[in-house]
Structure formats: C-alpha cells, structure tokens
C-alpha cells in the first residue's frame, strides 16, 4: 500500500463518525481504486486486499463473549464467502498471512479489559493472538477507547476467526462500537508450510506449554536441576531440583494437563510423575505396568483430554492410563516406526521418531501421514532412543519439536 493511501485509510477509520454515508462511501471508493500493494511481507506476494467489519452497539457479558458483526465492506481483490449478518464467526477462503486491526469503544471508562483472536481449524479452537507473556499488548487500562493490531496471523481455507472480549469489569458492559480491518498481507501456497522455523536455542529433550510459558526437561543422566520454565524468547525463568522424588531417573518428556505437569521417566524410573507446577514438587506417581525383560522406560507422555499416553520404545507400544493411575490398555506403534515424542492436536496424534521423520496418526494410532522433521546438527543422547528429535507439542496451529539445536516449529 502506498503511504498516502495508508494514511488516508487510517484517518478514515479514526474519524468515521465525522463523515456522512455518501462521503464515507466516496472515501472507500478512492481507497479501493488506489490501494495496490502492501509493503513486502514473508513470501514476497503482497496484496492490497482488505475486509472491514462493523459492529452495532451491543452488551458484552461479565464472562466475556465474541463480538457480533453487523456489516462488511470489501476492498481489493479478495475471495470471501457470502455471510449472513449479524455473525460472530468470520470464515476464510484464501490461504495467507493476515493483519487484523481492531478499534473498540465503550460507553464508559473501564478498569481494564482484554481482546483475543480465536481461530477454529477443523474442530480445534486456538487463541492465535495475543502471544502469551506480552504485557499490555491487548490490555486496556482505565480507557474508553482501544486500538491495536495482531500482525501476520496465518489462516487457511475454511479456518474461522472470532474476536473475543473480556472487560474484566465483573458485570455486563456496553460496547458502543467495534471495527475490524482484516488485511491479506501475504498469500501462501501449501508448499511454503514445509519449512521449519527455529523459535529459540535450547539443548533439552522434553517440552510442553502451560498456556503462559514453556516447560522443558534435560534428559541427560545425573543432571540436577533438570526441569525448567522458559519464556517465549528462550530465557530460563525457574529451575527445579529433586522433582523426580530423589531417584536417579532420567526425565524425558512432560505434558501439561488438568493444571498439573506429568513427566515421563526413563532408566531406573518406569513411571509417570505428577508434578505441582507452582513449585515442581511431586504430587503422585503412576508406576508402569509390568513388562517381560525388566526396565525399559518411557520417552514421552501425552494427554488427549481424557487419559495419559506414555511412549515405551523398547516394546514398541503406547501405554494408556487414567490420570488417577489405572492402566487402560496398550497401543502398538505404526509399522516401521519407533516413536519418541508424542502430542495430541484434538483430532490427530503427532510423534517424533528415531529416524528424524514425524508421523501423523489417527486417534487409534493408525498412520495418516509422514513429514520430514527439522534437521539439527547433532543427536540427542542415547536416552532418547538414538534419534535426532525430542519431545513435541501442539500450540496455536503449530507443531513444536525439540532438537539439540533448539525448539523448532512448523504450521500444521
């Protein structure tokens, strides 16, 4: 977009109340005719396509709710499905990266509030903005008006977005106006999603996300502390000692579920350990089911919303337990693959393997697809099964994978 048009667009929306409808439509037409391209964005195929949604005044409940949109304007070459208004759900047709700018006005000053974008992909809801641990980006303190932008949100065909408001006021509040500008800043083809992105450097094995920070484990023998919290940019926050109850076990992976951490043990500790995330202390332990041949250990533990699933590489199986500790059943690995890390996205399982490949599995662990994993410069210790990849996690439509070089991610 050329600078004058960008300024005209911003001014138009800031001062919409000063224009009558004819003038407003005239300004829209001018921008439609003059907008050509955005500044260069990832991938290099910038576009001037925009959507503008307008909401009528509405009450937002004390518990928070999605904005209900009542009008839509389209600028530039933009594929978009027919919508019946009012609606809270905005569907997408074009694959791409989108800037999403929101303007809000309340009928009175508030003591604070939050705005979040919730993306639905298939049946999974994910908060794609704001990023966790970014203070104040979306928090409006003692203000009557609010403006901010969520940059370069990746959307695919059939994805849906809702804008969720929470006034933090403890009672229903009147939203006097809301505008949402959705700009397609870069189209992408599915092939562009094959690249892995290094998030930050961290030489650990296990990984999980608790909604606000990463937790990672160091699977090397004799390491203490070996449990860490890590922020969005890779800085260690807290570290915890003796969380494995004093045993000589090697902790491999972990998962955050039901407000607790669940850690998988290897070597001398064939168990799943339930940890209190407030201080890393042991709450309880789930002993592994007996196995012929003695010690074998777990390389990962995952959670599907109901039960825990521990990856046991020696016998090529996944052991399923209730969170109360009862053994449910065992599942076999897919043919020709040795699994290491494991994560559930709400529909499918994703698992790292000893070959560096990543497998996508159905809910019964049947093979659905195989993709190439990131290629680190070295391998994890033999405690990981000899493979180049460690634990994995699903977050915000991305698959995160641990390697000796650091944490990588790729959109799925």
C-alpha positions in Angstrom: 0.0 0.0 0.0 1.5 3.4 -0.9 2.0 5.7 2.1 -0.6 8.3 1.3 -3.3 5.6 0.9 -2.4 4.0 4.2 -2.6 7.3 6.0 -6.0 8.1 4.3 -7.3 4.7 5.3 -6.2 5.1 8.9 -7.7 8.6 9.1 -10.9 7.5 7.5 -11.5 4.9 10.2 -10.4 7.0 13.1 -12.8 9.7 12.0 -15.6 7.7 10.6 -18.1 9.4 12.8 -17.3 12.8 11.1 -18.4 11.5 7.6 -21.9 11.2 6.3 -22.7 7.9 4.5 -22.1 9.4 1.0 -18.7 10.8 1.9 -17.8 7.6 3.6 -18.6 5.6 0.5 -16.7 8.0 -1.6 -13.6 7.6 0.5 -14.0 3.8 0.4 -14.1 4.0 -3.4 -10.9 6.2 -3.6 -9.0 3.7 -1.5 -10.4 0.7 -3.5 -9.1 2.3 -6.7 -5.7 3.4 -5.3 -4.6 0.6 -3.0 -2.1 -1.7 -4.8 0.3 -3.5 -2.6 1.3 -3.7 1.0 5.0 -3.4 2.0 6.9 -6.6 1.3 6.0 -9.4 3.7 7.2 -13.0 4.1 7.0 -14.8 0.8 7.0 -11.7 -1.3 3.5 -11.9 -2.8 1.9 -8.8 -1.1 -1.7 -7.8 -1.7 -3.9 -4.8 -1.1 -7.0 -6.8 -0.3 -8.9 -5.8 2.8 -12.1 -6.6 4.7 -13.8 -4.1 7.1 -16.3 -5.4 9.6 -18.5 -3.0 11.7 -20.5 -4.0 14.8 -23.6 -2.3 16.1 -23.7 -1.4 19.9 -24.0 -4.5 22.0 -23.8 -5.7 25.5 -20.8 -7.8 26.5 -21.4 -10.2 29.4 -19.4 -10.2 32.5 -17.9 -13.6 31.5 -16.9 -12.1 28.1 -18.1 -13.1 24.6 -17.3 -12.8 20.9 -18.2 -9.6 19.1 -21.3 -9.8 16.8 -20.6 -8.1 13.5 -23.4 -6.5 11.5 -21.8 -5.0 8.3 -19.0 -5.9 5.9 -17.0 -3.9 3.3 -14.5 -5.4 0.9 -11.6 -3.6 -0.7 -9.4 -5.0 -3.4 -9.3 -8.5 -4.9 -10.5 -10.6 -2.1 -12.2 -14.0 -2.2 -14.7 -14.2 0.6 -17.8 -16.3 1.2 -21.3 -14.9 1.5 -22.2 -14.1 5.1 -25.5 -13.7 6.8 -25.3 -10.9 9.3 -25.2 -10.5 12.2 -22.5 -13.1 12.9 -19.6 -13.6 15.3 -17.7 -16.1 13.0 -15.6 -14.9 10.1 -14.6 -17.7 7.7 -11.6 -17.6 5.3 -11.2 -18.9 1.8 -7.6 -17.8 0.9 -4.5 -19.2 2.5 -2.4 -16.4 3.7 -1.0 -14.2 6.5 -3.4 -11.6 7.7 -3.0 -8.4 9.8 -6.1 -7.9 12.0 -6.6 -4.4 13.4 -9.4 -3.7 15.9 -11.0 -0.5 17.1 -13.2 -0.6 20.2 -15.3 2.0 22.0 -17.1 1.5 25.3 -19.9 3.7 26.7 -17.9 4.3 29.9 -14.4 4.1 31.2 -13.3 0.6 32.2 -10.8 -0.6 34.7 -9.2 -2.9 32.1 -10.1 -5.4 29.5 -8.6 -7.9 27.1 -9.1 -8.8 23.4 -8.2 -12.1 21.8 -8.5 -13.7 18.4 -9.7 -17.3 18.5 -9.1 -19.4 15.4 -11.1 -22.5 14.7 -9.3 -25.1 12.5 -11.3 -28.2 11.9 -12.8 -28.7 15.4 -9.9 -27.2 17.4 -10.1 -23.7 18.9 -6.8 -21.8 19.4 -6.1 -18.4 20.7 -3.7 -17.0 18.0 -3.3 -13.5 19.5 -2.1 -12.1 21.8 1.1 -14.0 22.2 1.5 -15.1 25.8 3.8 -13.1 28.1 3.5 -10.0 26.1 2.4 -7.5 28.7 -0.1 -4.8 27.8 -0.4 -5.5 24.1 -4.1 -6.1 24.4 -4.8 -4.8 27.8 -6.9 -1.6 28.0 -6.5 0.0 31.4 -8.8 2.8 32.6 -9.7 3.6 29.0 -12.8 4.2 26.9 -11.2 3.5 23.5 -8.9 0.8 22.3 -6.9 0.2 19.1 -4.3 -2.4 18.3 -3.1 -4.9 15.7 -2.5 -8.6 15.5 0.2 -9.0 12.8 0.6 -11.8 10.2 -1.8 -14.3 11.6 -1.6 -17.5 9.4 -5.1 -18.6 8.1 -6.0 -21.5 5.9 -9.0 -22.2 3.7 -12.0 -23.0 6.0 -10.4 -21.5 9.1 -12.7 -19.2 11.1 -11.9 -16.3 13.4 -13.8 -14.8 16.3 -12.8 -11.7 18.3 -13.4 -12.3 22.0 -13.8 -9.5 24.5 -13.4 -9.7 28.3 -13.9 -6.3 30.0 -12.7 -7.6 33.4 -15.4 -5.4 34.9 -17.3 -8.1 36.8 -20.6 -7.1 35.1 -22.0 -6.7 31.6 -20.7 -3.7 29.7 -21.9 -1.8 26.6 -19.7 -1.9 23.6 -20.6 1.3 21.7 -18.8 0.5 18.5 -16.3 -2.0 17.1 -14.4 -2.0 13.8 -12.2 -4.8 12.5 -9.9 -4.5 9.5 -8.6 -7.8 8.1 -5.8 -7.3 5.6 -4.3 -10.1 3.5 -0.6 -9.1 3.6 0.8 -12.2 2.0 -0.7 -15.2 0.2 1.0 -18.6 0.6 0.8 -21.9 -1.1 0.7 -25.1 1.0 4.3 -25.9 0.0 5.5 -22.8 1.9 4.4 -24.5 5.1 7.0 -27.2 4.7 9.8 -25.0 6.2 10.7 -25.4 9.9 11.4 -22.2 11.9 13.8 -22.1 14.8 12.0 -20.5 17.7 14.9 -20.3 20.1 18.0 -22.3 21.1 17.7 -24.8 24.0 19.5 -28.1 24.3 16.8 -30.1 26.2 14.6 -33.0 25.3 11.1 -32.7 26.8 8.7 -29.8 26.1 5.2 -28.7 27.0 3.2 -25.4 27.1 1.0 -24.5 30.1 -0.8 -21.5 28.5 1.7 -18.9 29.7 5.2 -20.4 29.4 7.2 -23.4 28.2 8.4 -26.2 30.5 11.4 -28.3 29.4 13.3 -31.2 30.7 17.0 -32.2 30.4 17.1 -35.9 29.8 20.9 -36.4 30.5 21.7 -38.7 33.4 22.7 -37.1 36.7 21.6 -33.6 35.7 20.0 -31.6 38.6 18.1 -29.3 38.1 16.6 -30.8 35.0 13.2 -29.1 35.0 12.9 -25.6 33.7 10.4 -22.9 32.8 11.3 -21.0 29.7 9.7 -17.8 28.2 8.7 -17.0 24.6 12.3 -16.0 23.7 14.1 -18.9 25.3 15.2 -17.3 28.6 15.0 -19.7 31.6 12.6 -18.5 34.3 12.7 -21.0 37.1 14.5 -24.3 37.6 13.5 -27.1 39.9 15.6 -29.7 41.8 14.8 -33.2 43.0 11.4 -33.1 41.3 11.8 -36.7 40.5 11.5 -37.6 44.2 15.2 -38.2 44.6 15.5 -41.1 42.3 18.3 -41.5 39.7 15.8 -41.5 36.9 16.3 -39.6 33.7 13.2 -37.5 33.0 12.5 -37.5 29.3 9.3 -35.6 28.3 6.3 -34.0 30.0 2.8 -32.7 29.3 0.7 -30.0 31.0 -2.8 -31.4 31.7 -5.6 -30.7 34.3 -3.5 -28.0 35.9 -0.6 -30.3 36.6 2.6 -31.4 34.9 3.0 -35.1 34.1 6.6 -36.3 33.5 7.8 -39.5 31.8 10.7 -41.4 33.4 13.4 -43.5 31.8 16.0 -46.0 33.0 15.6 -46.6 36.8 12.2 -44.9 36.9 9.5 -46.5 34.8 6.7 -44.2 35.9 4.7 -41.1 35.1 5.3 -38.4 37.8 2.6 -35.9 38.6 4.1 -32.5 39.5 2.8 -29.3 41.0 3.7 -26.6 38.5 3.8 -24.0 41.3 7.0 -25.4 42.8 7.9 -28.6 40.9 7.1 -30.9 43.8 5.8 -34.5 43.3 2.1 -35.0 43.9 1.9 -38.6 43.0 3.3 -41.3 40.7 1.9 -43.8 38.2 4.0 -46.9 38.2 4.4 -48.6 34.8 2.7 -51.9 34.1 5.0 -55.0 34.4 6.9 -55.8 31.2 8.9 -59.0 30.4 12.6 -58.2 30.3 12.6 -55.7 33.1 13.4 -52.0 32.8 12.6 -50.2 29.6 11.5 -46.6 30.4 9.3 -44.0 28.8 10.5 -41.4 26.2 7.3 -39.3 26.3 3.9 -38.7 27.8 0.9 -37.0 26.2 -2.7 -36.3 27.0 -5.8 -36.4 24.8 -8.2 -34.6 27.0 -9.2 -37.7 29.0 -6.2 -40.0 29.5 -2.4 -40.1 29.6 -0.4 -41.9 27.0 3.2 -43.0 27.7 5.6 -43.9 24.8 7.5 -47.1 25.6 10.1 -47.7 22.8 11.7 -51.0 23.8 8.5 -52.9 23.3 7.1 -50.6 20.6 3.9 -49.5 22.3 2.0 -46.7 23.9 0.6 -47.4 27.4 -2.7 -45.6 28.2 -3.5 -44.6 31.8 -6.2 -42.6 33.5 -5.0 -39.6 35.4 -5.9 -41.5 38.6 -3.3 -44.1 37.7 -5.3 -47.0 36.3 -3.9 -48.8 33.3 -6.4 -48.8 30.5 -4.8 -50.5 27.5 -1.7 -50.6 25.3 -1.4 -49.4 21.7 1.2 -50.6 19.2 3.5 -48.3 17.2 2.7 -47.9 13.5 4.7 -50.4 11.4 8.3 -49.5 10.6 8.4 -46.5 13.1 9.9 -46.1 16.6 8.1 -43.3 18.3 9.9 -40.8 20.7 7.9 -37.7 21.4 4.1 -37.6 21.3 1.4 -34.8 21.2 -2.4 -34.6 20.5 -3.9 -31.7 18.5 -7.6 -32.5 19.3 -8.0 -34.7 16.2 -4.7 -36.4 15.4 -1.6 -37.6 17.2 1.8 -36.3 16.1 5.0 -38.2 17.0 8.7 -37.7 16.5 10.7 -40.8 15.6 14.2 -42.2 15.8 14.8 -41.5 12.1 14.0 -37.8 12.2 10.7 -38.2 10.5 7.4 -37.1 12.1 4.3 -39.2 11.8 0.7 -38.0 11.9 -1.6 -40.7 13.5 -5.3 -41.1 13.9 -6.9 -41.4 17.3 -6.1 -45.2 17.4 -2.5 -44.6 16.3 -3.0 -45.6 12.7 -0.6 -44.0 10.3 -2.1 -41.0 8.4 0.9 -39.1 7.1 4.7 -38.7 7.4 6.5 -35.4 7.2 10.2 -34.5 7.4 11.3 -33.1 10.8 13.8 -30.3 11.4 17.4 -31.3 10.8 19.6 -30.4 13.8 23.4 -30.6 13.6 23.7 -33.3 16.3 21.7 -36.0 18.0 20.2 -36.3 21.5 21.9 -38.7 23.9 21.1 -42.4 23.7 18.5 -42.0 26.4 16.2 -40.6 23.6 16.4 -43.8 21.6 19.2 -42.6 19.4 17.0 -40.3 17.3 17.7 -36.7 16.3 14.3 -35.4 17.6 13.0 -35.0 21.1 9.6 -34.1 22.7 6.9 -32.3 20.7 3.9 -30.0 21.5 0.9 -28.6 19.6 0.2 -24.9 20.1 -1.7 -22.3 18.1 -1.9 -24.4 14.9 1.9 -25.2 15.0 3.8 -28.3 15.8 6.8 -27.6 18.1 9.7 -30.1 18.2 12.7 -30.2 20.4 16.2 -30.8 18.9 19.7 -30.4 20.2 19.9 -27.1 18.4 16.7 -25.7 19.9 12.9 -25.6 19.6 11.6 -25.6 16.1 8.0 -25.1 14.8 6.0 -25.7 11.6 2.4 -24.9 10.8 0.2 -28.0 10.6 
